[in-house]
Amino acid sequence: MLGIVIGVAAVVVMIAVGIGARERIAAQIRSLGANLITVTPGSIRMGSVRLGSGAAVRLSEDDALAIQSEVPGVVVAAPLLHDREQITVGALNWQGVIRGVTPGYFTAREWRVTAGREMTPEDNRRAANVLLLGTTMREKLFGEADPVGAAIRVRNMPFTVIGLLERKGQSVWGEDQDDVALVPLRTARRQLIGTSRANPTLVHNITVKFADWASAEDIMAAIRDLLWQRHRLQAGQEDSFMINNLAEAADLEGSTTEVVSLLLSAVASVSLVVGGIGIMNIMLVTVTERTREIGLRLAVGARRRDILVQFVVEAMTLALLGGILGALVGIAAATAIGAFARWPVVIDISAVLLAVSFAACVGVFFGYYPARKAARLQPIEALRTE
């Protein structure tokens, strides 16, 4: 039974941790926003030298407007500038990510404002000195105090906090999405990041949200064709941009986690097989020790089928009881792992029932041979056994 208990407990724990990992990744995917494509600067060639990804500085606000208006299925295309800046509140300071965005960015990322007000097109048009704080940055600068309406300084420029962003947590790449402050795009360009003479409407990134009915592959192909025309690229030239489907990267990580969980569950299932072999050995010893009992039962009218059923039921009972105990131990162990490791675990009742049922089947499978051996004993020979 101990082998069955360990095997079932291991299977339950592995499945609980695996499902918890998938749920965690799913939550991180949802925090990024649904149906997202990002357009970032690509590589550029200078003579015979090919510079790496991000070297091209050709993405602009106009590109974002063109994507939103000319690509079917695009809900919003939000341009973005970003930088790290020192933010000061009284005697406290913190260096965090500053992003210059438009109101469309909140739609693309599905990012709600939990206190204060949202950013408006008028804020961006006027290049207003206003910002919204992520929860991590709020905690670093204000603790538990309400910062809405407070004055802060970014690179010694005065800003007013107009709102607080809902908590997003870590992304699938481990980035703290809440350590951020969002300011109007024009404010970031004019007062914080600066303007490029070569590209006055330069942006670092365009976040594209597309409709549920649209195909990500079709959207990406349409964006690529549009930007090739707008950037006047010729055949053989390096792309001045990169297009990435965020869901693909997250799904890949989710698939990897699922494969690892299945592998661990398969390894844990070996314990069930070992437990079954242990039951078979015990039942073989039992047949030897109970030979006279078996002979007596056969002598007074028991059929071979009765002996077979008796030993199979005994083996299955051992395995089933071990499975139930193992399920209880596994649930307790998974709960403890979730509490101490702060890792999400999900107890799947169907998986628990499957593990217990598999344990019972192991008992039947490995108990059949000893039962068959007992049923085939000759009564006279069995009774002669000392």
C-alpha positions in Angstrom: 0.0 0.0 0.0 2.9 2.4 0.8 4.0 2.3 -2.9 0.5 3.1 -4.0 0.1 5.9 -1.5 3.4 7.5 -2.6 2.5 7.1 -6.3 -1.0 8.6 -6.1 0.2 11.4 -3.9 3.0 12.2 -6.3 0.6 12.2 -9.3 -1.9 14.5 -7.5 0.9 17.0 -6.5 2.4 17.1 -9.9 -0.9 17.7 -11.6 -1.9 20.4 -9.1 1.3 22.2 -9.5 1.2 21.9 -13.3 -2.3 23.2 -13.6 -1.4 26.0 -11.2 1.5 26.9 -13.5 -0.7 27.0 -16.5 -3.2 29.2 -14.6 -0.4 31.6 -13.6 0.7 31.9 -17.2 -2.8 32.4 -18.4 -3.2 35.2 -15.9 0.0 36.8 -17.1 -1.2 36.5 -20.7 -4.5 38.2 -19.7 -2.6 41.0 -18.0 -0.8 41.8 -21.3 -4.2 42.2 -23.0 -6.0 40.0 -25.5 -5.2 39.9 -29.3 -2.0 42.0 -29.2 0.7 42.5 -31.8 3.7 44.8 -31.2 5.6 46.6 -33.8 9.2 47.5 -32.8 12.2 49.0 -34.6 14.1 46.4 -36.7 17.7 46.3 -38.0 19.4 48.6 -40.4 22.4 48.3 -42.7 25.1 50.9 -42.9 27.4 50.0 -45.8 28.5 46.5 -45.2 27.7 46.6 -41.5 24.3 45.2 -40.4 23.2 46.7 -37.0 21.1 44.6 -34.7 17.4 44.7 -33.9 16.2 48.0 -32.6 18.8 50.1 -34.5 16.3 51.5 -37.0 14.5 54.6 -35.8 11.7 54.8 -38.4 8.5 54.1 -36.6 6.3 57.1 -36.1 2.9 58.3 -34.9 1.8 58.4 -38.5 2.6 54.7 -38.9 0.3 54.0 -36.0 -2.5 56.1 -37.5 -2.0 54.4 -40.8 -2.2 50.9 -39.2 -5.3 51.8 -37.3 -7.1 53.3 -40.3 -5.9 51.1 -43.2 -5.6 47.5 -41.8 -8.9 45.7 -41.5 -9.6 44.1 -38.2 -7.4 46.5 -36.1 -9.2 48.0 -33.2 -6.5 50.4 -32.1 -2.8 51.1 -32.8 -1.2 52.8 -29.9 2.2 54.5 -30.3 4.6 54.5 -27.3 7.8 56.2 -26.1 9.6 54.8 -23.0 12.6 55.7 -20.8 13.8 55.3 -17.3 13.7 58.5 -15.2 14.2 59.5 -11.6 11.0 60.5 -9.9 11.0 62.6 -6.7 8.3 63.2 -4.1 9.5 65.3 -1.2 12.5 63.4 0.3 11.7 60.2 -1.5 12.8 59.2 -5.0 12.6 56.2 -7.2 13.8 55.4 -10.7 11.2 53.7 -12.8 9.9 53.3 -16.3 8.2 56.3 -17.9 5.9 55.6 -20.9 4.5 58.2 -23.1 1.2 56.9 -24.4 -2.1 58.0 -26.0 -5.5 57.1 -24.6 -5.6 54.2 -27.1 -2.9 52.4 -25.1 -5.3 51.8 -22.3 -7.8 50.2 -24.7 -5.0 48.0 -26.3 -3.7 46.8 -22.9 -7.2 46.6 -21.3 -5.7 48.7 -18.4 -8.3 50.2 -16.1 -7.9 53.2 -13.8 -8.9 52.3 -10.2 -8.7 55.8 -8.7 -8.7 59.3 -10.2 -9.4 59.9 -13.8 -8.2 58.5 -17.1 -5.9 60.2 -19.6 -7.8 62.1 -22.2 -7.0 63.2 -25.9 -7.0 66.7 -24.6 -4.1 65.9 -22.2 -2.1 64.6 -25.1 -3.0 67.5 -27.4 -1.9 70.1 -24.7 1.1 68.0 -23.7 -0.2 68.3 -20.1 2.1 67.6 -17.2 0.0 64.8 -15.8 0.7 61.1 -15.1 -0.9 57.9 -13.9 1.0 55.6 -11.5 1.3 51.9 -11.4 0.9 50.2 -8.0 4.6 49.4 -7.5 5.7 52.9 -8.2 2.8 54.2 -6.0 4.0 52.0 -3.1 7.6 53.1 -3.5 6.8 56.8 -3.5 3.6 57.2 -1.4 3.2 53.9 0.6 -0.4 53.4 1.3 -1.3 57.1 1.0 -3.6 58.3 -1.8 -1.4 60.1 -4.3 -4.2 61.4 -6.6 -3.8 65.1 -7.0 -0.3 65.0 -5.5 2.6 66.9 -7.2 5.7 65.0 -8.1 8.8 65.8 -10.1 10.2 63.8 -13.1 13.6 65.0 -14.2 12.9 68.1 -12.1 9.7 68.8 -14.2 6.5 69.2 -12.1 3.8 66.7 -12.8 0.4 66.0 -11.2 -0.8 62.5 -10.4 -4.3 62.2 -12.0 -5.0 58.5 -11.4 -3.9 55.0 -10.3 -3.6 52.0 -12.6 -5.0 48.6 -11.7 -2.4 46.0 -10.7 -1.1 43.9 -13.6 1.6 41.8 -11.9 4.6 40.2 -13.6 4.5 39.6 -17.3 5.5 36.2 -18.8 9.0 37.5 -19.2 9.3 38.4 -15.5 8.9 42.2 -15.9 7.1 44.1 -13.2 4.3 45.8 -15.2 3.3 47.9 -12.3 6.7 49.7 -11.9 5.6 52.3 -14.4 4.2 55.8 -14.8 2.2 56.8 -17.9 2.3 60.3 -19.3 0.8 61.8 -22.5 2.9 60.9 -25.5 3.5 64.6 -26.5 4.5 65.4 -23.0 7.1 62.6 -23.0 8.5 63.8 -26.3 8.7 67.5 -25.5 9.8 67.5 -21.9 11.3 64.1 -21.0 12.7 62.1 -23.9 13.3 64.7 -26.6 12.6 65.0 -30.3 14.6 63.4 -33.1 15.4 65.8 -35.9 15.4 62.9 -38.4 12.0 61.7 -37.2 10.1 64.3 -35.2 7.2 61.9 -34.5 9.5 59.0 -33.6 8.0 56.3 -31.3 9.7 53.3 -29.8 6.8 50.9 -30.1 3.4 50.5 -31.6 0.9 48.2 -29.7 -1.8 46.9 -32.0 -5.0 45.4 -30.7 -7.1 43.4 -33.3 -10.7 42.2 -33.2 -11.6 38.6 -32.1 -12.8 37.7 -35.5 -9.5 38.7 -37.2 -6.6 36.4 -37.9 -3.3 37.4 -36.3 -1.4 36.1 -39.3 -3.4 38.2 -41.7 -3.1 41.3 -39.5 0.7 40.8 -39.3 1.0 40.4 -43.0 -1.1 43.5 -43.7 1.0 45.6 -41.3 4.2 44.4 -42.9 3.0 45.3 -46.4 1.8 48.7 -45.2 5.0 49.6 -43.5 7.1 48.4 -46.4 5.2 50.9 -48.6 5.4 53.7 -46.0 9.1 53.1 -45.3 9.8 52.7 -49.1 11.8 49.5 -48.6 13.1 47.6 -51.6 13.6 43.9 -52.2 16.7 42.7 -50.4 16.6 45.4 -47.8 16.5 44.7 -44.1 13.1 45.3 -42.4 13.1 48.5 -40.5 10.6 47.0 -38.1 9.8 43.8 -36.3 6.3 42.4 -35.8 5.6 40.1 -32.9 2.4 38.3 -31.8 2.6 38.4 -28.0 0.1 35.5 -27.7 2.5 33.2 -29.6 5.4 33.7 -27.1 3.1 33.2 -24.1 1.5 30.1 -25.6 4.9 28.7 -26.3 5.8 29.1 -22.6 2.5 27.6 -21.6 3.0 24.6 -23.9 6.5 24.1 -22.4 5.1 24.1 -18.9 2.4 21.6 -19.9 5.0 19.2 -21.3 7.0 19.4 -18.2 4.0 18.7 -16.1 3.1 15.7 -18.2 6.6 14.4 -17.9 6.7 14.8 -14.1 3.3 13.1 -13.9 4.6 10.2 -16.0 7.6 9.8 -13.7 5.3 9.9 -10.7 3.1 7.2 -12.3 6.1 4.9 -12.1 5.6 4.8 -8.4 2.1 3.4 -9.0 3.6 0.6 -11.0 6.2 -0.1 -8.4 3.4 -0.2 -5.8 1.5 -2.7 -7.9 4.5 -5.0 -8.1 4.7 -4.8 -4.3 1.1 -5.8 -4.0 1.7 -8.7 -6.4 4.6 -9.9 -4.3 2.6 -9.7 -1.1 -0.3 -11.6 -2.7 2.1 -14.3 -3.9 3.4 -14.7 -0.4 -0.2 -14.8 0.8 -1.1 -17.6 -1.6 1.8 -19.6 -0.1 0.8 -18.9 3.4 -2.9 -19.7 2.9 -2.5 -22.8 0.8 -4.3 -25.0 3.3 -7.2 -22.5 3.6 -7.5 -22.5 -0.2 -7.5 -26.3 -0.3 -10.2 -26.5 2.4 -12.4 -24.0 0.6 -12.0 -26.0 -2.7 -12.7 -29.3 -0.8 -16.1 -28.0 0.6 -17.4 -26.8 -2.8 -15.7 -23.5 -3.7 -15.2 -23.0 -7.4 -11.9 -21.8 -8.9 -13.7 -18.6 -9.9 -14.6 -18.0 -6.3 -10.9 -18.2 -5.3 -9.9 -16.0 -8.2 -12.4 -13.3 -7.3 -11.4 -13.5 -3.6 -7.8 -12.7 -4.2 -8.4 -10.1 -6.9 -10.8 -8.3 -4.6 -8.2 -8.4 -1.8 -5.5 -6.9 -4.1 -7.9 -4.3 -5.5 -9.0 -3.3 -1.9 -5.3 -2.8 -0.9 -4.7 -0.7 -4.0 -7.9 1.3 -3.6 -7.3 2.1 0.0 -3.7 3.1 -0.8 -5.1 5.3 -3.6 -7.5 7.1 -1.3 -4.8 7.6 1.3 -2.5 8.8 -1.4 -5.0 11.3 -2.7 -5.5 12.8 0.7 -1.7 13.0 1.2 -1.3 14.5 -2.2 -4.0 17.2 -1.6 -2.4 18.1 1.7 1.1 18.2 0.2 -0.1 20.4 -2.8 -1.8 22.8 -0.4 1.3 23.0 1.7 3.5 23.7 -1.4 1.1 26.5 -2.4 1.2 28.1 1.0 4.9 27.9 1.7 6.3 28.4 -1.8 3.6 31.0 -2.7 3.0 29.1 -5.9 -0.6 28.7 -7.3 -1.9 25.1 -7.1 -5.2 23.9 -8.5 -6.6 20.6 -7.1 -8.3 19.0 -10.1 -10.9 16.6 -8.7 -11.1 14.7 -12.0 -7.3 14.1 -11.8 -7.6 12.9 -8.2 -10.4 10.4 -9.2 -8.4 9.3 -12.2 -5.3 8.6 -10.0 -7.4 6.6 -7.5 -9.1 4.7 -10.3 -5.7 3.9 -11.8 -4.5 2.7 -8.5 -7.5 0.3 -8.3 -6.7 -0.9 -11.8 -3.1 -1.5 -10.8 -4.4 -3.7 -8.0 -6.5 -5.8 -10.3 -3.8 -6.1 -12.9 -1.0 -7.1 -10.5 -3.4 -9.1 -8.3 -4.6 -11.3 -11.1 -1.5 -13.5 -11.4 -1.4 -14.5 -7.6 -5.2 -15.0 -7.7 -5.0 -17.2 -10.8 -2.2 -19.2 -9.1 -4.4 -19.7 -6.0 -7.4 -20.8 -8.0 -5.4 -23.4 -9.9 -4.3 -25.2 -6.8 -5.5 -28.9 -6.5 -7.5 -29.4 -3.3 -5.7 -32.6 -2.3 -2.3 -31.1 -2.8 -3.2 -28.0 -0.9 -4.5 -29.9 2.1 -1.3 -32.0 2.2 0.8 -28.8 2.6 2.4 -28.6 6.1 
